[in-house]
């Protein structure tokens, strides 16, 4: 999976799966990246159908999409 997504994007996908409904700020802290970078990575993952983002007032909340969970689960079975 890391080869497909890249190390940081894979870490972002994993962090979202571990913290359903996390904010971009929480995600950035969990993935050890800047908030702007977390926002960029979630946009790419969302366009790929791997995560879902909903807005609540001025906050974005991220959760894994079924395809993202399937990708993560498939990876864990191969390791």
Residue pairs with C-beta under 8 A, 6 or more apart in sequence:
1 10
1 13
1 71
1 72
1 74
1 75
2 10
4 10
5 13
8 31
8 33
8 37
8 41
9 41
9 44
9 45
11 31
11 32
11 33
12 27
12 31
12 33
12 38
12 41
12 42
12 45
13 45
13 50
13 51
13 64
13 68
13 71
13 72
14 72
15 22
15 27
15 30
15 31
16 22
16 27
16 42
16 45
16 51
16 62
16 63
16 64
16 68
17 64
17 68
17 69
17 72
18 30
19 26
19 27
19 30
20 63
20 64
21 61
21 62
21 63
22 30
22 61
22 62
23 59
23 60
23 61
23 62
24 35
24 38
24 39
24 42
24 59
24 60
24 62
25 35
25 38
27 38
27 42
27 62
28 34
28 35
28 37
28 38
31 38
31 41
33 41
39 60
42 51
42 53
42 60
42 62
45 51
45 68
46 52
46 53
48 67
49 65
49 67
49 68
50 64
50 65
50 67
50 68
50 71
51 62
51 63
51 64
51 65
51 68
52 62
52 63
52 64
52 65
53 60
53 61
53 62
53 63
54 60
54 61
54 63
55 61
64 72
